[in-house]
Amino acid sequence: MPTSLIPPTPSASDYADSGDRPLIPETADPIGLFQQWMAEARAAEPNDSNAMSLATVDADGNPDVRIVLLKGFDSAGFTFFTNLESAKGQHLTAHPSAALGFHWKSLRRQVRIRGSVTRVSDAETDAYFASRAAPSRISAIASDQSRPMANRAVFEQRIAELSTIYGDSPDIPRPDYWGGFRLTPIEIEFWQDQAFRMHDRLKLYRKGDGWVSLRLYP
Ligand SMILES: Cc1cc2nc3c(=O)[nH]c(=O)nc-3n(C[C@H](O)[C@H](O)[C@H](O)COP(=O)(O)O)c2cc1C
């Protein structure tokens, strides 16, 4: 594993001192490899190892990107939760495909994922919503995410009112404008930094029930 920092414009000695960089193993199981890299990221990253860029396109075809948290993944796809009426919610409802990007700086790794997007079932969304701390559920209810806020006091007032109603109750209901999306991957690319920009890339494409892989020039 990498052990020391790499400055923005590295010298030969910066690379020499910066620890090992394993090449990406050949695999036909990108979910298994992602699971391994995510576990290593969880151990290495100081914060939010599950943070990922989520790229969408709006109704005019203009791209947009923001960070969201990956809340689960398996062979069916990669899930995240949000306000369905937010900008991203509207983009994904109108144009249900997206791309995800992870950058684990401490490991000098990137993963890119592209695919189609579907809504997470109500039952699965309710289970995740119920697992959140009560104040986080209340702020999800109170936020008109991505829409203009006259001033912060209005938001805080709404939160105070909801807190009076619900307190720490486990029964805070999920609003119907809050939900999850699952991205079903068609491509997953793993990238590992190597010295002097000779980086290693392994890209897997879905083929039938399985995956085929290609090494790409960096
Ligand atoms: C580390 C981090 C994690 C975030 N996680 C989420 C998330 O899981 N869901 C979400 O809706 N917004 C999350 N956000 C906020 C989004 O980046 C974004 O500001 C918000 O969702 C509105 O995006 P939109 O206007 O494109 O819909 C996160 C931001 C950061 C920096």
The ligand as a MOL file (V3000), in Angstrom:
LIG
                    3D

  0  0  0     0  0            999 V3000
M  V30 BEGIN CTAB
M  V30 COUNTS 31 33 0 0 0
M  V30 BEGIN ATOM
M  V30 1 C -19.3010 13.8760 1.2010 0
M  V30 2 C -20.6620 14.2530 0.6780 0
M  V30 3 C -21.6880 13.3370 0.7320 0
M  V30 4 C -22.9610 13.6570 0.2390 0
M  V30 5 N -23.9330 12.6870 0.2540 0
M  V30 6 C -25.1440 12.9770 -0.2900 0
M  V30 7 C -26.1200 11.9490 -0.4080 0
M  V30 8 O -25.8810 10.7610 -0.0900 0
M  V30 9 N -27.3370 12.2850 -0.9330 0
M  V30 10 C -27.6160 13.5610 -1.3380 0
M  V30 11 O -28.7380 13.8090 -1.7800 0
M  V30 12 N -26.6860 14.5440 -1.2720 0
M  V30 13 C -25.4620 14.2840 -0.7730 0
M  V30 14 N -24.4930 15.2670 -0.7130 0
M  V30 15 C -24.8480 16.6320 -1.2000 0
M  V30 16 C -24.7500 16.6700 -2.7360 0
M  V30 17 O -23.3860 16.7360 -3.1410 0
M  V30 18 C -25.5180 17.8340 -3.3520 0
M  V30 19 O -25.0910 19.0560 -2.7930 0
M  V30 20 C -27.0320 17.7320 -3.1320 0
M  V30 21 O -27.4820 16.3870 -3.1820 0
M  V30 22 C -27.7900 18.5350 -4.2000 0
M  V30 23 O -27.4120 18.0620 -5.4870 0
M  V30 24 P -28.3230 18.3680 -6.7900 0
M  V30 25 O -28.7270 19.7930 -6.7030 0
M  V30 26 O -27.4100 18.0860 -7.9430 0
M  V30 27 O -29.4930 17.4220 -6.7310 0
M  V30 28 C -23.2110 14.9570 -0.2730 0
M  V30 29 C -22.1690 15.8770 -0.3420 0
M  V30 30 C -20.8990 15.5240 0.1110 0
M  V30 31 C -19.7770 16.5170 -0.0230 0
M  V30 END ATOM
M  V30 BEGIN BOND
M  V30 1 1 1 2
M  V30 2 1 2 3
M  V30 3 2 2 30
M  V30 4 2 3 4
M  V30 5 1 4 5
M  V30 6 1 4 28
M  V30 7 2 5 6
M  V30 8 1 6 7
M  V30 9 1 6 13
M  V30 10 2 7 8
M  V30 11 1 7 9
M  V30 12 1 9 10
M  V30 13 2 10 11
M  V30 14 1 10 12
M  V30 15 2 12 13
M  V30 16 1 13 14
M  V30 17 1 14 15
M  V30 18 1 14 28
M  V30 19 1 15 16
M  V30 20 1 16 17
M  V30 21 1 16 18
M  V30 22 1 18 19
M  V30 23 1 18 20
M  V30 24 1 20 21
M  V30 25 1 20 22
M  V30 26 1 22 23
M  V30 27 1 23 24
M  V30 28 2 24 25
M  V30 29 1 24 26
M  V30 30 1 24 27
M  V30 31 2 28 29
M  V30 32 1 29 30
M  V30 33 1 30 31
M  V30 END BOND
M  V30 END CTAB
M  END
